[in-house]
Amino acid sequence: MLETEKALYASSAYCSQETSNKLKCLGIENKIQSKGYHNNPLSESNKVRNVEIVLVRAGFECTFTMYKIRFGLSKNPPYGTDKGHDIV
C-alpha cells in the first residue's frame, strides 16, 4: 500500500475483524465484500453493499488482467493460452 489509499476493495476472502481494525487505524475505508456464514446469511443491506463493491472491482480487475496478459506478468496463464511469459 502506498499510504495514499482512500478505500480498500477486496473479495470476502479478506473479510476479518483484524483487517477491518487495521484499515480503521490507517483511516482507509473498508470496501471488502461481506460474507455470510452457515445459518447466518447476509442481510439485504449487505447484499446491496456487495453488489456496489463488485461493480467497482470489476472495472479495475478487468483492466489489471489485461495488463497481466499483455505484458506477461501472470505466473498462471489464463485458460486457452499456451504459457505465461516471464519478464527477464
C-alpha positions as CSV (number, residue, x, y, z in Angstrom):
1,M,0.0,0.0,0.0
2,L,1.2,3.5,-0.8
3,E,-0.5,5.1,2.3
4,T,-2.5,7.4,-0.1
5,E,-5.3,5.0,-0.5
6,K,-8.8,6.1,0.5
7,A,-10.5,2.7,0.3
8,L,-9.6,-1.0,0.0
9,Y,-11.7,-3.1,-2.4
10,A,-11.4,-6.9,-2.0
11,S,-13.3,-10.1,-2.1
12,S,-14.9,-11.7,1.0
13,A,-11.8,-13.9,1.4
14,Y,-10.1,-10.9,3.1
15,C,-13.1,-10.2,5.4
16,S,-12.0,-10.3,9.0
17,Q,-12.2,-8.2,12.2
18,E,-8.4,-7.9,12.2
19,T,-8.3,-6.5,8.6
20,S,-11.2,-4.1,9.5
21,N,-9.3,-2.9,12.6
22,K,-6.1,-2.3,10.6
23,L,-8.0,-0.3,7.9
24,K,-9.7,1.8,10.6
25,C,-6.3,2.6,12.2
26,L,-4.9,3.7,8.8
27,G,-8.0,5.8,8.0
28,I,-8.9,3.7,5.0
29,E,-12.5,2.9,4.1
30,N,-13.4,-0.8,4.3
31,K,-14.8,-1.9,0.9
32,I,-14.2,-5.6,1.5
33,Q,-17.2,-7.7,0.5
34,S,-19.1,-9.2,3.4
35,K,-19.7,-12.9,3.6
36,G,-22.4,-15.0,5.1
37,Y,-21.9,-18.0,7.3
38,H,-23.8,-21.2,7.9
39,N,-27.1,-20.4,9.5
40,N,-26.2,-16.7,9.4
41,P,-26.9,-15.5,5.8
42,L,-26.2,-12.0,4.6
43,S,-28.7,-9.3,5.3
44,E,-30.4,-7.5,2.3
45,S,-28.3,-4.4,3.1
46,N,-25.1,-6.4,3.0
47,K,-26.2,-8.0,-0.3
48,V,-26.7,-4.5,-1.8
49,R,-23.3,-3.3,-0.4
50,N,-21.6,-6.4,-2.0
51,V,-23.2,-5.6,-5.4
52,E,-22.0,-2.0,-5.2
53,I,-18.4,-3.2,-4.4
54,V,-18.3,-5.8,-7.1
55,L,-19.3,-3.2,-9.7
56,V,-16.2,-1.1,-8.8
57,R,-13.9,-4.1,-8.5
58,A,-15.0,-5.5,-11.9
59,G,-13.8,-2.3,-13.6
60,F,-10.2,-2.4,-12.4
61,E,-9.8,-6.2,-12.2
62,C,-10.5,-6.5,-15.9
63,T,-8.0,-3.8,-16.7
64,F,-5.4,-5.4,-14.4
65,T,-5.9,-8.8,-16.0
66,M,-5.4,-7.3,-19.5
67,Y,-2.1,-5.7,-18.3
68,K,-1.0,-9.1,-16.9
69,I,-1.8,-10.8,-20.2
70,R,-0.3,-8.1,-22.4
71,F,2.9,-7.8,-20.5
72,G,3.3,-11.4,-19.5
73,L,3.1,-10.7,-15.8
74,S,1.0,-13.8,-15.0
75,K,2.5,-16.8,-13.3
76,N,-0.5,-18.9,-14.2
77,P,-1.6,-18.3,-17.7
78,P,-5.3,-17.8,-18.4
79,Y,-7.2,-20.8,-19.9
80,G,-6.8,-21.1,-23.7
81,T,-3.3,-19.7,-23.9
82,D,-0.1,-21.7,-24.3
83,K,2.1,-20.3,-21.5
84,G,2.7,-17.3,-19.4
85,H,5.7,-15.2,-20.3
86,D,8.4,-14.2,-17.8
87,I,10.0,-10.8,-17.9
88,V,13.7,-11.0,-17.8
